[in-house]
């Protein structure tokens, strides 16, 4: 293998990132180029997906939209739900059509909900069902995550996957903060009566990233061999344990990212400008923390770091509860910021657990006398499949968070019951990590293991 890119549209055959010599002779450059473009595409996808967390701050009687708080929470629930449901087919699509080919399509399709959003927010009196339909289409931006992560997993050796997946996901997650910063800019410069400006800014960016993906990304045959792996992965109990953990980490990140502005408006009667001035901070820091969580997990083990993350998230809830009771806006924002950061760390470390768990299973298969090449090929295939499944299930956590806030603020006028529910779930996740992955001999499944790294080079 050389550093020269393959011809456009062709598949790279015999891709083997575990071969250190071939990796240093050009594989690293190919992987980094695809990673950079994957981050860019996923970043735009996340921005489109989470755009409704910003637009609901604009939709007021001043511009002809008299929606109630529970209806606004519904507007952010629908794209969260559709994005979660699309993650499984998006992940599988990469294995059929290839990473480059699917990235081009997945980017271009975002023009539909973005253009529709630009149009409808300029027409007062548009019924709620139209907004919900467009929001559901915007969920395609959330589906991008699963296809992107499945693709990037194939490009990097297992020893670097914590970092690579963290960078890929963290760069994508920054799209949440970016669209919120854009919303703040629009409100500051043009006022809170021009939501169309937010959506319109993304139309040329979507076109640009689609062209770049078409020209510079690659397909790899390793991904193509993974067809049908989701069914196989669904039979493995680790798939569902990790998915549960990802509900707590990523579900918290995306759920709070969508809901934060509305929570501030409901809890403190914040104006759109006041809410937008703070909503970007948590997603920004949480996104930056994601690759950090992956990097630390590469050294300390994904399960340990994920357990620390849940402890930090529980502590953040411990800040939010008294802040809400006392009406302390600064303390409330501080608690949410800590929650975002720790969820970001947990996102990176939970995804690191996936390749580590299946690499360990491959080692055990080799020890039992099975063919090493087949065992580790299966490990990579299942890792990609579980990334798609966990991404889909985890995003459903964002739906649950927004439904919990909708119920709490809509019926009780306080978010406190929702925060207690989140705290209980974080405790459950911590118990799962300790019981399944950290107690006794099970710790070897997800802790650093030089034997595994050596075994992963057996071909």
N, C-alpha and C positions, 0 to 999 in steps of 0.2 A: 504494500500500500504506500502511496506517496501523498504529499501534501496537496497535490493538485486536485481541484474539485472535479467530480465526475460530470459527464455531459448532462445538461438540463433534462429532468424528467426520468433519468435512468436510476435504477436501483443499484446501491453498493452491495455487491455480493461478498460473502465470506468476511463480514465485519466481525472482528474479535477484539474488543477493547481490553480484554484481560491479557493479551499478548503484549508485554511491556515494550519489546523492540519495535513492533509495528505501531504501537501507541506513540512512541517518541519520534518515529520517522514520518509522522504526518497525521496519525489518527487523532491526536490531541487538537490539532488545528481544525480538522473537519468537525469534531465534536463541539468546539467552542463557537465556531461560526453558526452551527445549527442551534446551539443554546442561545446565542445572542438574538437571533431572529425569532426563536420560540418565545423568549421573554417579551419581545416587542409585541408579538401577536397576542399573547396571553394578557399582557398589560392592557391593550385596547379592549380585549374581550371583557375583562373585569370592569373596566370603566363603563362600558355599555350596560353590562349586567347590573351594576350598582347605581346607575344613573338615577333610578327612581328614588333612591334615598335622598337625593338632592332636589329632584323636581317637586316632591311633595311639599318642600318648604316654600315653594313659589305659589302653589295652587291655593289661592285664597279668593274671597269674594271680590277683592280689589280688581282681579282680572277675569271675573266671571265664573269662578269655580267654587262652589259652596259645599265642599266635602267635609264630613265629620271626621274626628280623629280615628275612629275605628275603620272608616273607609280608607283613610290614608295608610293605616297599618296594613290593610288588605292589599293596597297597591304595592307595598314592598314585600309582602308575603308571596304574591303570585310569581314574580320573576325569580325569587329564591327557590320556590318549589319547582318551577319548570327547569331552571338551571341544574338542580339536583337530578331530576329525572333524565335530563339529556346526557348526563355524564357517562352513563353506561354505554349507550349507543355510540357516543363520540369516542370513547376509549376503544371500542371494538372496531370502529371505522378505520382507525389508524392501521390496524392489523390487516385490513383488506385493501385499503387504497394507498397506504404509505404516508409517512409523516409530512413530507413536503406537499403532496397532493391534497391531503385533507386540511392542512393549515391554510392553503390558498382558498379552498371552499369555505372553511369555517370563518375566515376573515371576511370574505366577500358577502356572506349571508347577513352579516351584521348591518349592512347598509339598509336592509328592509326595516327593522324596528327603529333604527336611528332616524331615518328619513320620515317614517310615520310619526315618531315622537315630535320631531321638529314641526310637523304640520298640525297635529291635534292640539298642542298646547297654545297655539295661536287662535283657536276657535272656541270661545267661551260657550258653555252650555253642553259641551261634548259629554255624553253619558258615561257613567262609571264603567260599564261593560267594555267600552272601546279602550279605555285606559288599561283595563285588566288584560285584554287581548294583546295589546301592544307590549305590555309588560311581560306576558308569557313568551312572546317572540324574543324579547331581550334576554330571556334566559339562555339563549344560544351562546351568549358571551360567557356564561358560567360553564357551559359544556366544554368550552375551549380548554379549560384547565385539565380535564381528564385526558384528552387526546394529546395535549402538550406533554404532560408528565409521562404518559406511557411511551411516547416517542423518545424523550430525552433519556429515560431509563436505559434504552437500548444503546445509546451512544457512549455511555460512560462505564468504566470498570467499577466493580462493586466497592472497591476501596475509596472511590471518589463520589459515590452516588449521594451520600448525605449532603455534601457541599453542592453538587450539581442540582439536585432536586430542590435544595433550599434556595439557591439562586433563582432557579426557574420559577418556583412558586412565589418566592418573595417579590421578584420583579413583577409578576402578574398581580399579586395582592396589592402592590403599590397603585394599581389602577383605581382601587377604591379611594385612596387618599387623593389621587390626581383629579378625579372628577369632582370630589368635594372641594378641593382647592379652586378648581375652575368655577364651581358654583359660588364660592366666596368672592372670587374676582368679579364675576358678573354682577352679583348683588352690590359689591362695593363701588363698581364703576357705573353700571347702568340701572341699578335699583333692583327690587325684588318683583318686577312685573315683566321680566323678559326671559322666561325659562327656555324659549326656543334657542337662545344663544348657546346654551350649554350643549344641547344635542347637536346643533349645526357644526360646532367646532370639530366633532369627531368624523364627519363625513369625509373630508380629505385625508384624515389620518388612516381611516379604514382602507381607503383606496391605495395609499402609499404602502402600508404593511402587506397588503395582498400582492402587490407587484414585487416587493423585495423578497417575499417568501417564494414566489414563483421563480425568481431569477437565481436565488442563492442557497436555498435549502436542498436537502437530499432525502431520498428514501433509502432505508436500509432493509435488507432481506431478513435480518434477525427479527424485526418486528412482524414481518409478514408471516413468519412461522407460528405466530402466537394465536392464530384463529382457533376459536373453541376453548381458549384457556379460561375464559370467565366461568364456564360451566364446571371446569375442573377445580378452579379456585374456590367456587362456592361450596364445595364439599369439604374444604379444609377449615377446621375450627378457628385457626389463627386469622383467617379472613374476617371473621365476624367479631373477634375480640378487638382487632386493630380498628375495624370500622366503628365499634362502640367508642373507642378512645378518640377517634377522629371527629365523632359527633361533638365531644367535649371541647376539642381544641379548635378545629376549623369551623365547626358549627357556631362556636362562640364568636370567633373572629368575624365571620361574614354576617351572622345574625345581629351582633351589636353594631357592626359597620352600617348595616341597613337601617337599624332602629335608632341609633344614637341621637340624631337630630330631632326625631319625633319624641323621644324620651325627654330631651331637654325642654321641648315645647310643652309637653304634658306635665312634667314635674315642676318646672320653674316659669312657665308661660313666656319662654324666650321668644324674641322676635326672630325672623329668618336670618338676619345679619348676626345676631348673637349666637344662634345655633350653629350657623355655618362657620363661625370664627373658631369653633372648637371641634367640630365633627371630624375634621381631617387629621387631627393630631394623633389620635389613637390608632387608626388604620395605618398611618405613616410609620409610626414606631413599631407597630406589630409586624408590618411587612419587612422592615429592616431586621427585626429580631428573628425572622424565620430562617434565613441562611445561617445566622449565628447559632440557632438551635440545632440545625443540621451539622454544623461544624463541631460543636461541643459533643453531639451524639456520636460523631465519628470517633472521638477519643474516649468518651466516658460510657457509651452505650445508650441506645435510644430509650430503653425502659427507664433507666435512672433519671435521665433528663426530663422525660415526660412526667414522671412522678413529681419531680421538683416543680414543673410547670403547673400541675394541678394544685399543688400546695400554694403556689403564688396566686393562682386564680381564686382559690378559696379565701386567701387573705384579702384580695381586692374586694370580694363581696363583703368581707368584714368591714371594709372602709365605706362601701356604698350604703349599707343599711343605716348606720348612724348619720351619714351625710344627708340621706333622704329625709330622715325624721327631723333633723335640725334645720333643714332648708339651706345647708351650706353648699352653695354652687361651686366654689373652688375645690372643696374636699370631694364633691361628687365627681367632678371632672378628673381629679387626680385618681380616684378609685377606678374610673373607667379606663384611664390611660394605662394604669398598672395591669388591668384585665386584658387589654389589647396586647401589651408587650408579652405577658406570660402566655397568652394564647398563641402568639407568633412563635415563641420559642417551642411550645408544644407541637405546633404544626410541623416544624422542621424535624424535631426528634421523633415524632410518630411515624413520619414517612421514612425515616432512616431505619426504623424497626422492620419495615417490609422486606427489603432485600436481605437484611441480616437474618431474619427468621427463616427465609427459604434457602439461603445459602447454608445455614446450619443443617437444615433438613437434607440438603444435597450431600453434605459431609457424612451424615449418618448413613445415607444410602450407599455411598462409596465404601464406607467402613463395613457395610453388610455385604459387599462384594459386587455391587452394581457398577456399570460402566460410568466412569467419571464424566466423560463428555456429555453423555445423555442426561446424567443427573444434574449437572450444572446448567445445561441448556433448559431443562425443565424448570430449574430454579429461576432463571431469568424470565422465562415465559410466564410463570405464575406471579412473579413480582410485578410485571407490567399489568397483569389482569387485576391483581388486588389493588393496585394504585387506582384503577378505574372504579372498582367497586367501593373502596373506602372513600374515594372522593365523592361519589354519588351519595352514599349513606351519610357521610359527614356533613354534606351541604344540607341535608334534611334537618340537621340540628339548628341551622339558621331559620328554617321555617318554624320549628318549635319555639324558638326564642321570640320571634315576632308574634306568633299566636299567643304566647304567654303574656307578652306586653299588651297586646290588643285586648285580651280578656281582663288583665289587671287594671289597666288605665280606663278601659271602656266601661267596666262594671263597678270597680271598687275605687277608682280615682287615685290609686297608688300603685307603684311598681313593686312594693315590698314583697307580696306573695310570690311574684315571679322570681325575685332574687333568692328567696329561700328555696325555691324549686331548683334553681341553677346550682346552689350550694350543695344540695342533696345529691345531684347528679355528679358533681365533681368528686364527692366522696365515694360514690359508686365506682367511678373510673379509677380512682386511686387504689381502691380495694382490688379491682381487676388486675391492675399492673402488678401489685405486690403478689397476689395469689398465683397468677398465670406465668409471670415473667421474671420475678425477682426472688421468689422464695426458694431457697435450697438450690438444687441442681438446675432448675429451670433458668437461672440467671445466665447460664452459658448461651442460651438461645439468642440473647440480644446484647451481650456485652462484648467488648473488643476481643478478638480471638485471632492471634497471628497464625494459628493453624488453619483457620478458615481461609485467610488470605492466601496462604501457600497452596491450599487445596484448590482454590478457585482458579489457579493457573494451570491445573492439570488438564491436558487436552489429549 
